[in-house]
Amino acid sequence: MPRAPLLIGLLAALACHDPVSTEPVVALGSPLMARSAPQVFNEHFPVSFTLFACTGEQVSVSGEAHSVIKVWVTPEEFRTTSHLNLNIVGVGLSTGLQYRFLETANTDYELTRSTGNVIQQVVSKLKAIAPGSASDWHLTMHGTYVYETGVWRFIPRRWESVCT
């Protein structure tokens, strides 16, 4: 599984639980999980990218990501759950300020082969912590991707980006 697209996809499309929503953050389990043992992938891999901080400064970010992915496969269904942790550092390219990035992300993806329908829950919480009085950044994302009758739709639960 390519690591960069996985990380980019998780950072771009992951979400966090909205306390107002009555729906579960991640599906509670399916008969598929009870019938078969998952294949488990536990990986550590390097990440590196550039983004803009709340101050408008460009920040070069690098470090290591840790992911655990479980895969269940039967003739009826295909399902994956994943968990990703980031504990990485960034350096402001103009000020030299050091930033710490902490993220926890979870996904739950299920494909029903007979219909081709897909449902995917995504949950993510990212914090970019700046030193001293510089602004911190908190990114919260939670939503559901649904593919039915040939059409993708996204149901946002909570999506916010806040500089504090």
C-alpha positions in Angstrom: 0.0 0.0 0.0 1.6 3.4 -1.0 2.3 5.3 2.2 2.2 8.9 0.9 -1.3 8.7 -0.6 -2.5 7.0 2.6 -1.2 9.7 4.8 -2.4 12.5 2.4 -5.8 10.9 2.2 -6.0 10.6 6.0 -4.9 14.1 6.6 -7.3 15.5 4.0 -10.3 13.4 4.6 -10.3 12.3 8.2 -12.7 13.5 10.8 -13.6 13.8 14.5 -16.7 12.9 16.5 -19.3 15.6 16.7 -20.9 15.3 20.2 -24.2 16.5 18.7 -24.4 13.5 16.2 -26.3 10.5 17.5 -24.6 8.1 15.0 -21.6 6.1 16.1 -18.2 7.5 15.1 -17.0 4.1 13.8 -19.3 1.2 13.0 -19.7 -1.2 15.9 -18.8 -4.3 14.0 -20.3 -6.5 11.3 -21.0 -10.2 10.9 -17.9 -10.2 8.7 -15.7 -9.3 11.7 -17.2 -12.2 13.7 -16.7 -14.8 10.9 -13.1 -14.2 9.9 -9.8 -13.2 11.4 -8.3 -10.0 10.0 -5.0 -9.7 8.2 -3.0 -7.0 10.2 -0.5 -4.5 8.9 1.5 -2.7 11.5 4.0 -0.1 10.0 6.2 2.8 10.9 7.1 5.0 8.0 8.7 8.5 7.4 6.6 11.5 6.4 7.7 14.9 5.1 5.6 17.8 3.8 5.3 21.6 3.9 2.2 23.6 5.1 1.3 27.0 6.4 1.0 27.7 10.1 -1.7 30.0 11.6 0.8 32.9 11.5 1.0 32.5 7.7 4.5 31.1 7.9 5.5 28.1 5.8 6.5 25.2 7.9 8.6 22.2 6.9 7.3 19.1 8.7 8.9 15.7 9.0 9.0 12.6 11.3 7.5 9.2 11.6 4.0 7.9 11.3 2.7 4.7 12.8 -0.3 2.9 11.3 -2.2 -0.3 12.1 -4.5 -1.6 9.4 -6.8 -4.6 9.7 -8.3 -6.2 6.6 -11.2 -8.7 6.5 -12.1 -10.4 3.2 -15.0 -12.8 2.4 -16.9 -13.5 -0.8 -19.6 -11.1 0.5 -17.6 -8.2 2.0 -14.3 -6.4 2.1 -13.6 -4.4 5.2 -10.7 -2.4 6.7 -10.2 -0.5 9.8 -7.2 1.7 10.4 -5.5 3.7 13.1 -2.8 6.3 12.5 -0.6 8.2 15.0 1.6 11.1 14.0 4.1 12.6 16.4 6.3 14.8 14.2 8.1 18.2 14.2 8.0 21.2 12.0 10.4 24.2 11.6 9.2 27.6 10.4 11.0 28.4 7.2 11.2 32.2 8.0 11.4 32.3 11.8 12.9 29.0 12.7 10.1 28.4 15.2 9.8 24.7 16.2 6.3 23.2 15.9 5.0 19.8 17.3 2.3 18.0 15.3 0.2 15.4 17.1 -2.6 13.4 15.2 -4.7 10.5 15.9 -6.9 9.2 13.0 -9.2 6.2 12.6 -11.2 4.9 9.6 -13.7 2.1 9.1 -14.3 1.1 5.4 -16.8 -1.6 4.3 -17.6 -2.7 0.8 -20.6 -5.0 0.1 -19.7 -6.9 -3.0 -23.2 -7.8 -4.2 -24.3 -4.2 -4.4 -20.9 -2.4 -4.8 -22.0 0.0 -2.1 -19.4 1.4 0.3 -19.5 3.2 3.6 -16.5 4.7 5.3 -16.4 6.5 8.6 -13.4 8.9 9.2 -12.3 10.4 12.4 -9.2 12.7 13.0 -7.9 15.2 15.4 -4.7 17.1 14.6 -2.9 19.6 16.8 0.0 21.8 15.7 1.6 23.3 18.8 3.7 26.4 18.5 6.2 27.6 21.1 5.6 30.5 23.4 2.9 33.0 22.3 2.7 31.9 18.6 -0.7 30.6 17.5 -1.5 26.8 17.8 -3.6 25.1 15.2 -6.4 22.6 15.9 -7.9 20.6 13.0 -11.0 18.5 13.7 -12.6 16.3 11.0 -15.4 13.7 11.2 -17.6 12.5 8.4 -18.9 9.6 6.4 -18.3 8.7 2.8 -21.1 6.8 1.1 -21.0 5.2 -2.4 -24.5 4.0 -3.5 -25.8 3.4 -7.0 -22.7 4.8 -8.6 -22.6 8.1 -6.7 -20.2 9.2 -3.9 -21.4 11.6 -1.3 -19.8 13.0 1.9 -21.8 13.5 5.1 -19.9 15.9 7.3 -20.3 15.5 11.0 -17.8 18.1 12.2 -15.1 20.0 10.3 -13.3 22.9 11.8 -9.9 24.5 11.7 -9.1 26.9 14.5 -6.1 29.0 15.3 -5.8 29.8 19.0 
